[in-house]
Structures are given as structure tokens and as C-alpha cells.
Amino acid sequence: MDGKLKAQLVRETTLEDIAPRYRDVAEIVGIEKFILLSEYALGDELYFPKVENVLAPARNRRLKKEYNGGNVKELADKYGLTVKQVSYILRNVPHPEQMSIFDWMDTDSGK
């Protein structure tokens, strides 16, 4: 189908033209974006992950920035996680007050 004709048909498409099963999605994203998603999927069903899974990387970056060495419980409460979950996320983050061996060597040698 020619692009100009397709664009005209997209503009003429209404929510009533879309199967009831998909109308909620079309209302959320708009008819034009819904048609783009339909073209992308090529008739296959699309899987959308849970919001929590999409937002987890941003949340984890914030946790790491907000961590001060003694606020794991507060972070757990703030982000709706358990202390164990927060500790796991922070497992590779050095304790802010923890001195590295190199800091100790500099201090020990009087530098």
C-alpha cells in the first residue's frame, strides 16, 4: 500500500474500528502509535514487562547514590523493599566510611 494512502487510512481510523480487546491500549498510546505497534508485532502478541522491572535499574542507581553506610533500613522503607533486597543491590558498593588499603598506606607513610 502506498504511504500516502496508508496515512489517510490511519487518520480515518477510529477507536470503534479497533477490536474491543485492544481498545484500551489504543486509547493509552493513540491510534497512530497503536498502528505502529501493530506493524512492529506483525501479528504476534507483545509482552510488556511489569512496571517494577522497567523501573528497577533507575531505582537501584538512586539507592546507590543515597546510600550513606548506615541507612539501609530507611532506603528499604522508602523504596518498598526488604533490608535483604537493599543489601543485595548494594553488595558491590563500598561502605562510604570504609578506608581502602591504598588510603591506609598513604596515611601510614605520613603522606
Contact map, one row per residue, 1 for C-alpha under 8 A:
111011000000000000000000000000000000000000000000000000000000000000000000000000000000000000000000000000000000000
111111000000000000000000000000000000000000000000000000000000000000000000000000000000000000000000000000000000000
111111100000000000000000000000000000000000000000000000000000000000000000000000000000000000000000000000000000000
011111110000000000000000000000000000000000000000000000000000000000000000000000000000000000000000000000000000000
111111111000000000000000000000000000000000000000000000000000000000000000000000000000000000000000000000000000000
111111111100000000000000000000000000000000000000000000000000000000000000000000000000000000000000000000000000000
001111111110000000000000000000000000000000000000000000000000000000000000000000000000000000000000000000000000000
000111111111000000000000000000000000000000000000000000000000000000000000000000000000000000000000000000000000000
000011111111100000000000000000000000000000000000000000000000000000000000000000000000000000000000000000000000000
000001111111100000000000000000110010000000000000000000000000000000000000000000000000000000000000000000000000000
000000111111100000000000000000010000000000000000000000000000000000000000000000000000000000000000000000000000000
000000011111110000000000000000000000000000000000000000000000000000000000000000000000000000000000000000000000000
000000001111111010000000000000100000000000000000000000000000000000000000000000000000000000000000000000000000000
000000000001111111000000000000100000000000000000000000000000000000000000000000000000000000000000000000000000000
000000000000111111000010011000100000000000000000000000000000000000000000000000000000000000000000000000000000000
000000000000011111110000000000000000000000000000000000000000000000000000000000000000000000000000000000000000000
000000000000111111100000000000000000000000000000000000000000000000000000000000000000000000000000000000000000000
000000000000011111110110010000000000000000000000000000000000000000000000000000000000000000000000000000000000000
000000000000000111111110000000000000000000000000000000000000000000000000000000000000000000000000000000000000000
000000000000000101111111000000000000000000000000000000000000000000000000000000000000000000000000000000000000000
000000000000000000111111000000000000000000000000000000000000000000000000000000000000000000000000000000000000000
000000000000000001111111110000000000000000000000000000000000000000000000000000000000000000000000000000000000000
000000000000001001111111111000000000000000000000000000000000000000000000000000000000000000000000000000000000000
000000000000000000011111111100000000000000000000000000000000000000000000000000000000000000000000000000000000000
000000000000000000000111111111000100000000000000000000000000000000000000000000000000000000000000000000000000000
000000000000001001000111111111101100000000000000000000000000000000000000000000000000000000000000000000000000000
000000000000001000000011111111100000000000000000000000000000000000000000000000000000000000000000000000000000000
000000000000000000000001111111000000000000000000000000000000000000000000000000000000000000000000000000000000000
000000000000000000000000111111101100000000000000000000000000000000000000000000000000000000000000000000000000000
000000000000000000000000111111111100000000000000000000000000000000000000000000000000000000000000000000000000000
000000000100111000000000011011111110000000000000000000000000000000000000000000000000000000000000000000000000000
000000000110000000000000000001111111000000000000000000000000000000000000000000000000000000000000000000000000000
000000000000000000000000010011111111100000000000000000000000000000000000000000000000000000000000000000000000000
000000000000000000000000110011111111110000000000000000000000000000000000000000000000000000000000000000000000000
000000000100000000000000000000111111111000000000000000000000000000000000000000000000000000000000000000000000000
000000000000000000000000000000011111111100000000000000000000000000000000000000000000000000000000000000000000000
000000000000000000000000000000001111111110000000000000000000000000000000000000000000000000000000000000000000000
000000000000000000000000000000000111111111100000000000000000000000000000000000000000000000000000000000000000000
000000000000000000000000000000000011111111100000000000000000000000000000000000000000000000000000000000000000000
000000000000000000000000000000000001111111000000000000000000000000000000000000000000000000000000000000000000000
000000000000000000000000000000000000111111111100000000000000000000000000000000000000000000000000000000000000000
000000000000000000000000000000000000011111110000000000000000000000000000000000000000000000000000000000000000000
000000000000000000000000000000000000011011111000000000000000000000000000000000000000000000000000000000000000000
000000000000000000000000000000000000000011111100000000000000000000000000000000000000000000000000000000000000000
000000000000000000000000000000000000000010111110000000000000000000000000000000000000000000000000000000000000000
000000000000000000000000000000000000000010011111000000000000000000000000000000000000000000000000000000000000000
000000000000000000000000000000000000000000001111100000000000000000000000000000000000000000000000000000000000000
000000000000000000000000000000000000000000000111110000000000000000000000000000000000000000000000000000000000000
000000000000000000000000000000000000000000000011111011000000000000000000000000000000000000000000000000000000000
000000000000000000000000000000000000000000000001111111000000000000000000000000000000000000000000000000000000000
000000000000000000000000000000000000000000000000111111100000000000000000000000000000000000000000000000000000000
000000000000000000000000000000000000000000000000011111110000000000000000000000000000000000000000000000000000000
000000000000000000000000000000000000000000000000111111111000000000000000000000000000000000000000000000000000000
000000000000000000000000000000000000000000000000111111111000000000000000000000000000000000000000000000000000000
000000000000000000000000000000000000000000000000001111111110000000000000000000000000000000000000000000000000000
000000000000000000000000000000000000000000000000000111111111000000000000000000000000000000000000000000000000000
000000000000000000000000000000000000000000000000000011111111100000000000000000000000000000000000000000000000000
000000000000000000000000000000000000000000000000000000111111110000000000000000000000000000000000000000000000000
000000000000000000000000000000000000000000000000000000111111111000000000000000100000000000000000000000000000000
000000000000000000000000000000000000000000000000000000011111111100000000000000000000000010000000000000000000000
000000000000000000000000000000000000000000000000000000001111111110000000000000000000000000000000000000000000000
000000000000000000000000000000000000000000000000000000000111111111000000000000000000000000000000000000000000000
000000000000000000000000000000000000000000000000000000000011111111100000001000000000010001000000000000000000000
000000000000000000000000000000000000000000000000000000000001111111100000000000000000000011001000000000000000000
000000000000000000000000000000000000000000000000000000000000111111100000000000000000000000000000000000000000000
000000000000000000000000000000000000000000000000000000000000011111110000001000000000000000000000000000000000000
000000000000000000000000000000000000000000000000000000000000001111111111001000000000000000000000000000000000000
000000000000000000000000000000000000000000000000000000000000000001111110000000000000000000000011000000000000000
000000000000000000000000000000000000000000000000000000000000000000111111000000000000000000000011100000000000000
000000000000000000000000000000000000000000000000000000000000000000111111000000000000000000000000000000000000000
000000000000000000000000000000000000000000000000000000000000000000111111111000000000000000000000000000000000000
000000000000000000000000000000000000000000000000000000000000000000101111111100000010011000000000000000000000000
000000000000000000000000000000000000000000000000000000000000000000000011111110000110000000000000000000000000000
000000000000000000000000000000000000000000000000000000000000000000000011111111000000000000000000000000000000000
000000000000000000000000000000000000000000000000000000000000001001100011111111101000010000000000000000000000000
000000000000000000000000000000000000000000000000000000000000000000000001111111111110110000000000000000000000000
000000000000000000000000000000000000000000000000000000000000000000000000111111111100000000000000000000000000000
000000000000000000000000000000000000000000000000000000000000000000000000011111111000000000000000000000000000000
000000000000000000000000000000000000000000000000000000000010000000000000001111111000000000000000000000000000000
000000000000000000000000000000000000000000000000000000000000000000000000000111111100000000000000000000000000000
000000000000000000000000000000000000000000000000000000000000000000000000001111111110110000000000000000000000000
000000000000000000000000000000000000000000000000000000000000000000000000100110011111110000000000000000000000000
000000000000000000000000000000000000000000000000000000000000000000000001100100001111111000000000000000000000000
000000000000000000000000000000000000000000000000000000000000000000000000000000000111111100000000000000000000000
000000000000000000000000000000000000000000000000000000000000000000000000000100001111111110000000000000000000000
000000000000000000000000000000000000000000000000000000000000001000000001001100001111111111000000000000000000000
000000000000000000000000000000000000000000000000000000000000000000000001000000000011111111100000000000000000000
000000000000000000000000000000000000000000000000000000000000000000000000000000000001111111100000000000000000000
000000000000000000000000000000000000000000000000000000000001000100000000000000000000111111110000000000000000000
000000000000000000000000000000000000000000000000000000000000001100000000000000000000011111111000000000000000000
000000000000000000000000000000000000000000000000000000000000000000000000000000000000001111111000000000000000000
000000000000000000000000000000000000000000000000000000000000000000000000000000000000000011111100000000000000000
000000000000000000000000000000000000000000000000000000000000000100000000000000000000000001111110000000000000000
000000000000000000000000000000000000000000000000000000000000000000000000000000000000000000011111010000000000000
000000000000000000000000000000000000000000000000000000000000000000011000000000000000000000001111110000000000000
000000000000000000000000000000000000000000000000000000000000000000011000000000000000000000000111110000000000000
000000000000000000000000000000000000000000000000000000000000000000001000000000000000000000000011111000000000000
000000000000000000000000000000000000000000000000000000000000000000000000000000000000000000000111111100000000000
000000000000000000000000000000000000000000000000000000000000000000000000000000000000000000000000111110110000000
000000000000000000000000000000000000000000000000000000000000000000000000000000000000000000000000011111110000000
000000000000000000000000000000000000000000000000000000000000000000000000000000000000000000000000001111111000000
000000000000000000000000000000000000000000000000000000000000000000000000000000000000000000000000000111111100000
000000000000000000000000000000000000000000000000000000000000000000000000000000000000000000000000001111111110000
000000000000000000000000000000000000000000000000000000000000000000000000000000000000000000000000001111111111000
000000000000000000000000000000000000000000000000000000000000000000000000000000000000000000000000000011111111100
000000000000000000000000000000000000000000000000000000000000000000000000000000000000000000000000000001111111111
000000000000000000000000000000000000000000000000000000000000000000000000000000000000000000000000000000111111111
000000000000000000000000000000000000000000000000000000000000000000000000000000000000000000000000000000011111111
000000000000000000000000000000000000000000000000000000000000000000000000000000000000000000000000000000001111111
000000000000000000000000000000000000000000000000000000000000000000000000000000000000000000000000000000000111111
000000000000000000000000000000000000000000000000000000000000000000000000000000000000000000000000000000000111111
